[in-house]
Every structure is written in structure tokens, then in C-alpha cells.
Amino acid sequence: MNFEEQRVLIAGGGTVGLLCALLLGRQGLSVRLFDVNESPQADPRAATTHPATLDLLDDDDLASEMARVGLVAPIFQFWDRPSGEKIAEFDHAVLKDDTRHPFVVQCEQFKTSKLILDRLRKMPNVEILFGHEVIDVAQTEHLISVDVRGPSGVKTHAGTYLIGADGGRSIVRKQSEIAFDGFTWAERFIVLTTPFDFEVSRGLCYRNYFADPDEWCNCFKVSADGPPGLWRTVYPADPNLSDVDLMSDAAVQARMQKFFPAPRSYEIVHRNLYVTHQRVAATFRKGRVLLAGDSAHVNNPIGGMGLNGGIQDASNLVQKLVPVMFGSAPDNLLDLYSLQRRTVATEYVQEQSIANKKRLEARDPETRRRNLDELREMAADRVRARQFLLRTSMIASQRRVAEMTLAEA
Ligand SMILES: Cc1cc2nc3c(=O)[nH]c(=O)nc-3n(C[C@H](O)[C@H](O)[C@H](O)COP(=O)(O)OP(=O)(O)OC[C@H]3O[C@@H](n4cnc5c(N)ncnc54)[C@H](O)[C@@H]3O)c2cc1C
């Protein structure tokens, strides 16, 4: 392989691909990243960044800058929507000996991407090519190459490894014939965003989960362009209704008024519908192809774990890829990446995100009562609250990762 080809290629410049580029670039490696879009995506998806993830982003003050441009949210609440009763409140302060960040940071993912891009622009060894679509992947024992459609036509780029960070519909995963088993929820998720202040009007905190057998709901605050910020409400969409029926002004207003009756119409800043899946790739490594982020695993957003998992993938992967690239570790270290991250994607993120949804939507009165009682009891018991928060904040899954060894890979 010639010197030109000693580089890591990355397909996808979402937050996960950009973070992989930053972490590799910091170590002096040559990186070339392609993203099909002309500029970073600005749609309102992830915001919740958990303590275990923030602990990985301390270098170069990334975590503290995320807190500065976002909102620090130490507590979250569970509510029973039909009765309007607050069931439980959890405070991350109980994790003060478990993490350097005993709080969540609500930072929209396009802001995190921008903070990463600002740092990447200072790295001459990292090329970020927006407006470039990866259309084909091929690998030999010694080399990986991708065909990329850019402004001046299709060109082939060669490298040592390829990170597929190209999202849930990953072409890298498909071309590498890696299965993506799981299922798709029948109902899509509706996200309606408003400046209406639910803290002042209804006493909500920045992260709230509403259990309801008819229509569960999540309500979060994000800082948006600065004070006063915006509130995102998330609901299940009736699969029998058309997009027009779901997203018309009248339907949106009716949904918001049902959530919280207000004297005036709600100002709606964004309205989005998302198809939601639960899937994990059969492997996160195939030869010189490595998957990270949504290309490797997707889950419903209740609990805010998708991007967090992707950031944790990026950190874990780069820790292994750097010594492999420099020749100081054997390349089967990358199998450990696949084992560790795939195990927690399955055992923790899939399991927990499905359980989170089932808890909110439970219909059977006895199951509902049990769920709500359990939340009340956990919130009232410091030991149980800490155990619960270790899982929700993804510290438990990071500890599980640390237990796994190369011998198991
Ligand atoms: C409503 C909602 C709320 C969410 N909230 C949270 C939350 O609070 N916390 C959380 O952790 N997660 C959350 N998630 C999940 C989170 O948004 C995703 O997990 C995250 O976007 C994954 O990042 P990624 O970089 O892996 O993929 P993406 O963000 O999908 O980025 C993939 C990139 O690849 C590019 N690309 C695709 N194909 C190609 C190609 N062929 N060639 C070149 N480039 C390509 C795309 O343009 C894109 O920029 C939420 C999701 C939804 C839908």
C-alpha cells in the first residue's frame, strides 16, 4: 500500500462520522470523510446527551461547550397523563461518585456537529467533503476503496479502513452484506416543537415522560437559538391516519390542546414524523469495514439513547483503530470493538428503549399500576434510584463494555 492510501475513510458526516474524524485526526491520522448533503443536517432529532457520553467528550472542552450552548438538566420526571399526577422525579446528583457529569445536557445534535466541525477545520490531516455520496464499496486483504459521486463526477478513493457512519439506511452496511435484523414499529413518532413555556405554565422540568394508555407523550426543553428556548413534544401517530390527517394545522392544534389546554393556538416551530425501528447489525466489523452509530443500531428515541450509543461507538472504535493503524496492535482488536459495542447495543439499548416505550404505553390497568408504583418506589429509595440512573445514563453499559476482553471476541 502506498502512503496516499494510509488513511481512514468515513462515509457519513452526521455527529458520529464527524466525531470519528475528530478523534482520529487528533492522533495525527489521515482521514477523508464524505457526506452526501451539501452541509450538516439541521433537523431536530437528538438532544439528550447522557453522563456516560459526556465523560467521553471532556477533551478540548467539548462537553463543557455543549453545556454552554445547550441546557443542563439534572432531573427528569414521570407523569401519569390521564390523572395529571407527577409520579416520580429522578435527580442525577445521586451519580456524583459515578461520573464527572451527574446531569444530562440537552444539546441539539446539529450544535454538537457544529462544535466538532469547528475543531476539524483546524486539522490539515482531515478532509471533510460535503456534497459527496458514497455509492460503492470494495475491499481486498490490504485495501478498501469507495466510489464516490461528487461535483466532478464519480471517483474512486482508497484507504486502509472504512467507517460506515452513514445512518440507518447505510449503503456501507448493505454493500458489505451485513444483516440488520429487528423490527419496525407500526406507529410513527410525531415531534411538535413550540416556544410555549411548559415550565411556567405546567411546572414541568426539562425532561418529562407521560404514561398514557391512549397516547403517551414526552416533553423536553432545548435551548434552540438562546433563551427562552423551545419545547419538543413527542407522541405516537395512529398508523391508520394519513400524513395530512396527522400533520394538518387543525390536527396539530388539537393534539397540543389535548396535551395541555392553552388559551390561544400553539405556535408550532417544527412538525416532523419519524419511522422508528429496533435493529442491530449482525456485526460491526467485516474486514476493513467498521460500522458506527445508526448504521450499526437503531432504536426508538424514548430515553434518548441512539446518538449516545453512536458517540460511545466512535470513542471505543478510535481507541482501537489508532494503535492498529500505527502497527502497535493486531487488527483483531477491531473484533473486540464489534463484540463490545454490539453486546451493549443489544443487551442494554434495545432492551431499555423497548421497555421505556412499553412502560409509557401500557394499557392493562394492573400493569400500569405496577409500573407507576415501581417508579414511585425507586424514586423514593436512594439505592434503587442510583441503580436505575446507572442504566438510564448509560454508565452501566459502559461498565459492561469494560469487562469484555479480546479472548471473548
Ligand atoms: C425524534 C428523534 C429524537 C431523537 N432523540 C435522541 C436523543 O435525545 N438522544 C440520542 O442519543 N439519540 C436521539 N435520537 C437518535 C439520533 O438522532 C440518531 O441516533 C443519530 O442521528 C445517529 O447519528 P449518526 O451520525 O449515526 O447518523 P445520522 O445522523 O443519520 O447521519 C448519517 C449521515 O450520513 C450521511 N449519508 C447517508 N448516506 C450517505 C452516503 N451514501 N454517502 C455519504 N454520506 C451519506 C447523511 O447525509 C448523514 O449526514 C433521536 C432520533 C429521533 C428520530
The ligand as a MOL file (V3000), in Angstrom:
LIG
                    3D

  0  0  0     0  0            999 V3000
M  V30 BEGIN CTAB
M  V30 COUNTS 53 58 0 0 0
M  V30 BEGIN ATOM
M  V30 1 C -37.2500 12.2520 17.0750 0
M  V30 2 C -35.8970 11.7100 17.4360 0
M  V30 3 C -35.3170 12.1030 18.6270 0
M  V30 4 C -34.0750 11.5920 18.9940 0
M  V30 5 N -33.5390 11.9730 20.1790 0
M  V30 6 C -32.3740 11.4430 20.5750 0
M  V30 7 C -31.7760 11.8570 21.8040 0
M  V30 8 O -32.2990 12.7250 22.5170 0
M  V30 9 N -30.5800 11.2830 22.1740 0
M  V30 10 C -29.9720 10.3520 21.3890 0
M  V30 11 O -28.9130 9.8370 21.7870 0
M  V30 12 N -30.4850 9.9820 20.1880 0
M  V30 13 C -31.6520 10.5000 19.7570 0
M  V30 14 N -32.1580 10.1680 18.5370 0
M  V30 15 C -31.3830 9.2940 17.6380 0
M  V30 16 C -30.3260 10.1020 16.8620 0
M  V30 17 O -30.9380 11.1410 16.1340 0
M  V30 18 C -29.5350 9.1990 15.9370 0
M  V30 19 O -29.1090 8.0770 16.6730 0
M  V30 20 C -28.3140 9.9410 15.3620 0
M  V30 21 O -28.6990 10.8900 14.4080 0
M  V30 22 C -27.3210 8.9720 14.7120 0
M  V30 23 O -26.2180 9.7030 14.2300 0
M  V30 24 P -25.3710 9.1380 13.0060 0
M  V30 25 O -24.2860 10.1360 12.7850 0
M  V30 26 O -25.0130 7.7200 13.2690 0
M  V30 27 O -26.3770 9.0920 11.7740 0
M  V30 28 P -27.1040 10.2860 11.0220 0
M  V30 29 O -27.3670 11.4320 11.9300 0
M  V30 30 O -28.2660 9.6680 10.3220 0
M  V30 31 O -26.0240 10.7710 9.9650 0
M  V30 32 C -25.6960 9.9720 8.8380 0
M  V30 33 C -25.0270 10.8630 7.8270 0
M  V30 34 O -24.6380 10.0470 6.7110 0
M  V30 35 C -24.8930 10.7450 5.5240 0
M  V30 36 N -25.0340 9.7400 4.4560 0
M  V30 37 C -26.0120 8.8300 4.3080 0
M  V30 38 N -25.7830 8.0620 3.2250 0
M  V30 39 C -24.6250 8.5060 2.6980 0
M  V30 40 C -23.8620 8.1160 1.5660 0
M  V30 41 N -24.2280 7.0960 0.7790 0
M  V30 42 N -22.7110 8.7920 1.2900 0
M  V30 43 C -22.3090 9.8200 2.0630 0
M  V30 44 N -22.9960 10.2340 3.1510 0
M  V30 45 C -24.1380 9.5750 3.4650 0
M  V30 46 C -26.1550 11.5520 5.8120 0
M  V30 47 O -26.2240 12.6780 4.9560 0
M  V30 48 C -25.9410 11.9590 7.2630 0
M  V30 49 O -25.3090 13.2150 7.3890 0
M  V30 50 C -33.4030 10.6770 18.1390 0
M  V30 51 C -33.9820 10.3040 16.9320 0
M  V30 52 C -35.2130 10.8110 16.5670 0
M  V30 53 C -35.8070 10.4090 15.2610 0
M  V30 END ATOM
M  V30 BEGIN BOND
M  V30 1 1 1 2
M  V30 2 1 2 3
M  V30 3 2 2 52
M  V30 4 2 3 4
M  V30 5 1 4 5
M  V30 6 1 4 50
M  V30 7 2 5 6
M  V30 8 1 6 7
M  V30 9 1 6 13
M  V30 10 2 7 8
M  V30 11 1 7 9
M  V30 12 1 9 10
M  V30 13 2 10 11
M  V30 14 1 10 12
M  V30 15 2 12 13
M  V30 16 1 13 14
M  V30 17 1 14 15
M  V30 18 1 14 50
M  V30 19 1 15 16
M  V30 20 1 16 17
M  V30 21 1 16 18
M  V30 22 1 18 19
M  V30 23 1 18 20
M  V30 24 1 20 21
M  V30 25 1 20 22
M  V30 26 1 22 23
M  V30 27 1 23 24
M  V30 28 2 24 25
M  V30 29 1 24 26
M  V30 30 1 24 27
M  V30 31 1 27 28
M  V30 32 2 28 29
M  V30 33 1 28 30
M  V30 34 1 28 31
M  V30 35 1 31 32
M  V30 36 1 32 33
M  V30 37 1 33 34
M  V30 38 1 33 48
M  V30 39 1 34 35
M  V30 40 1 35 36
M  V30 41 1 35 46
M  V30 42 1 36 37
M  V30 43 1 36 45
M  V30 44 2 37 38
M  V30 45 1 38 39
M  V30 46 1 39 40
M  V30 47 2 39 45
M  V30 48 1 40 41
M  V30 49 2 40 42
M  V30 50 1 42 43
M  V30 51 2 43 44
M  V30 52 1 44 45
M  V30 53 1 46 47
M  V30 54 1 46 48
M  V30 55 1 48 49
M  V30 56 2 50 51
M  V30 57 1 51 52
M  V30 58 1 52 53
M  V30 END BOND
M  V30 END CTAB
M  END
